[in-house]
Amino acid sequence: MNDALSPASPPSAAPAPAAPPGDVPQLQQPLTGLGSTRIMAITSGKGGVGKTFLSANLAAALTRRGWRVLVLDADLGLANLDVVLNLHPKTTLHEVFTGKARLEEAVVEAPGGFSVVLAGSGMIEYSRLTPAVRSEFLNVIRTLAPRYDVVLLDTGAGISDVVLFSVSLASEVLIVATPEPTSLTDAYAAIKVLAKQQKRQHVRLVVNQTARPGDGRAITGQLQQVLDRFVSTDSGRPMRLLHMGDIPADPAVRDAIMRRQLVVLQTPGSPAAMAITQLAGKVDATLLARAPA
């Protein structure tokens, strides 16, 4: 761990870009009135840490445990969930938002048996949170979420207004980071913003691409020391960082990515696949407090 993450020297969180006054609505509170559906945002401070790959594989692992799962591609302008799943959808959220298709047409079954709603890529009009984007996205979640047990929001990376809005809809947040200093510094920045702006009392952490058993727990402990010293919640207590597991560096992951397949399906006995299966079990035990239908 480098000095940037020592308790004596907190990572500096770059402020989110300022939006023109009145252009972007306030962040939404976590959605209620969805019955027993649980919404989890899977996000990261930095891109390229395996967030979308983890979202898709976790969805498959939860489906295998008997849950009805929807993955919603919340990276509206730079979506790549379709690439990870080797899907070629005719209908994305872009067609839904522009009235060219019905929402039901955008729901696709993915390998692994879960449902996905995909977003477009290279859509600059979705790079900022306008009132229209906010309204359409809320309508999508309120319409679809009650049909599932679990909704995973695969958000973009960083602390843009679109990312923070997507995360604000979820009752639980799972941060994905790797052991690299840049990833951890950006993870700290994202956690700090979630504590300050969204009044989060805790977030969950998965450390991807770990080299040795126990690395992720050690990293979580060091990040927690920084949070204890520099980030407090509205209750006056430090933000709690809950370690959910490690995904070890594994050649099977790269092979699955290149083949556009899910590692939990392609090589279920690989170290990464077994770690994701264990993560699904932990999510099941800690967040889904009822028996699946």
N, C-alpha and C positions, 0 to 999 in steps of 0.2 A: 504494500500500500504506500502510495507516495505521500509527501507532506501535505498535499492539498486536501487530503481527507483525514488528517490528524485532528484530534479535538481542539488543538490550539489554533488551528487555522482552517476555518470553514471554507468549502468551495463557494465561489461567488456565483450567485444566480443572476443571469442576465435578465433584465426586465422584459416582459412581453411587449411587443410593439404597440404603441398607443393607437387607439382607433379614433376616428373622428367623432366628436360628441354627438350622441343621439343616434349613431349609425348602428351600433351593436347593442342588443338588449342585454339585460343583466343575466348572469348565469342562472340556470334552472336548478331548483332543488331536486334531489333524487326523486324519481317518479314514484308515486303511490297509486293505489286504486287498480293495481294490476293482478289482484288475487295473490296467489302464492308464487308467482314468477319472480325469480331473482335476477337482477341485472348486474353484471360485473364488467367493468371497463378494464381492458388489457392495454396498457400504455407503456411509454418509455420516455426517458429524457432525451435520448439520442437514437437516431435511426440506425438500422443495420445490426441490431442486437438479437434478431430472431423473434420479434414480437408476433408478427403475422403467422410465422411457422408454428409458434407455440399455441396461438389461438386456435388454429385449425386442428392440430394434433390433440390439444386438450378437449376440444369439442368432440372429436372421435372417441376419446377415452371416456368422456362422460356419457356419451350415447351408449357405449358398450355397457355401462353400469345401469342402463335402463331409463335414463333421463331424455326428455324431449328437448333438444338443443337447437338454438338459432344463433348463427354468427352473423352479425351485421357489420359490414365493412363501413366503418365510420371515418376512414381516411378518404374524404369525399373527393379530393382533387388529385391524389397520388395513390390510387388504390392498386394493390397487387395481390389481393386474396385470390383472384381468379387465376393468377399465374401459379401460386403455390398449389392450388387444387386442380390445375389443368382443366379449367372450365372455360367455355367460350359462350358466354351468355348473350342472348339476343336482346334481353331487357335488363337494364341497370337502374339505379336510383336516378340517373340523369333523365331517362325516359319517363319515369314516374313523376319526378319533380316538374317536368315540362308538360305533363298531361298527355304524353304520347302513348302511355301504357298504364294499365291498372297495376296496383301494388301487387296483387296476387300473381301477376305474370313475372314478377321479379324474384319470387321465391323459388330457389333451385335446390334440389337435393344434391349433396356433396358426397364424394367417396367417404365411407364411414357412417353414412346413414343420417347425418344431421342436415339441417337446412341452412342455406346461406342467402343473404341479399347482398349483391355486389354493387360497388360504386364504379364510376367512370374514372379514367386516368387522363391526366393532362387537362382537366376541366378548371380553368382559372377562375371561373365564376363561383366555384365552391371553395376557394382558398381563403375566403373571409366570411365571417358569420353575419350575413345580412338577415333582416327580419324574415324574408321569404325562405331562406335556407333553414333557419331556426324552426319556423312553423311547419315546413314540410317534413323535416327530420323528426320532430315531435310526433307528428301524425303517423309516421311510419312505425315508430316504437309503440305508441298507444294502440295501434291497430293490431300489430303482430304479436307483441309480447304476451298477451293473455293466452295465446295458443301454445305456449311452451313453458317448460319448467325453468329453463336457464336461457338467458340471452347474454351472449358475449359480445361486447362492443370492441372491435379491433380498431383502435383509434390511430391517428397519426402520432408522430413523435414530437416531443417538445412542449412548448407552453403557448402555442398560438391560441387565438380566441376560439377557433373551431375545435381544436383538441380539448381545451378546457371545458367548453360547453358539452361535448360528448361525454367527458368524464363526469361532469356534474350530474348527469342523469342516472348514474349508477349508485347503488347502495354500497358496493364494494369496489375497490381499486387494486389491481394487480400490476405492480411495476416490474418490468423486465429489464435487467441490466446484465452486463458482462463484467469480468474482473478488470478490464482496462480502465485506467484513471479517467479518460475522457467520458466514458460511459457512466462511471460512478459519480463524477462531478455533475453531469447533467441530470442524473437520477436524483441527486441531492437537491438540485435546483427545482426540479419538478415537484418533489415532495414538499419543499418549502412553500411553493405557490399553492399547493393543495391545502396545506395547513392554514395559510393566511387568507386565501380568497374563498375557499370552499368550506372552511372550518372543519376539516377532516380531523378526527381524533386518532385515526390509525390508517395505514396503508399496508398492503401485503407485498412481499418481494420474492421474486424468483431470480436466481443468478444463473445465467446461461453460460455454456462453454467453460465450465470450471475444469481445472487441471487435476485437482486432488479432492478426495472426499473431505468434507468439512470446510472447504474454501468459502462456500456461500454463507455458512453460518458465521464464520469469522468476519467476513465482509459486512454482514448484517449487523454484527456487534459493533464494528468500528463506525459504521454509518449512524447507528443508534447513539453512540457517544457524542457525535457531532450534533445530532438532533437534540439530545438532552441539554446541550450547552447553548445552542443558538436558536432553536425553533420551539416555540410553545404554542399551545392551542388556546381556544377561548376559555377552557376550564382552568388554565394556568399550568396544566401538566404538559410534559413534552409529548410531541407526536410519537406514537408507538409504531415501530416498524416490525411487522410480523413475518418471520422467515417461513416461506411455504415450501422451499425445496431448491435443489440444484439440478441443473441439466448438464451432465458432463460433456466435454468435448468428445465427439464421436464421429469417425469417418462415415458411419451409416447415415448421419444427418446430411452431410454434403451429397452423398449418393442419392438420398431421397429427394433432396431439393433439385438436383440435376434431372432426375426422372419425373419431377413434378408429382411426387407421391407422398403420402403421409408415412412417416417413419414408424408410427404405431401399427400401421397395417403392413408395410413392406417388410420390416424386420422387427417384429414385436419383442424379440429376445435381446435386442441390442441395448447397451447401457442407457442411451438417451431415451429410447422408447419405454423402458422400464421405469425410468425416472419420471416421465410424463404420466405414466399409468399411476405411479405413487402420488403424484401431484393431484390427479383426478380424485383419488381416494381421499386425500386430505381436504380438497374442496368439498367433496361429498359430505365428509364427516363434520366439517366446521361451518359450512354455509348452507347446506341443503338439509334442513332439520325435519325432513319427513320422508316417508317411503315413496319411491316413484310409483306412478299410476300403472 
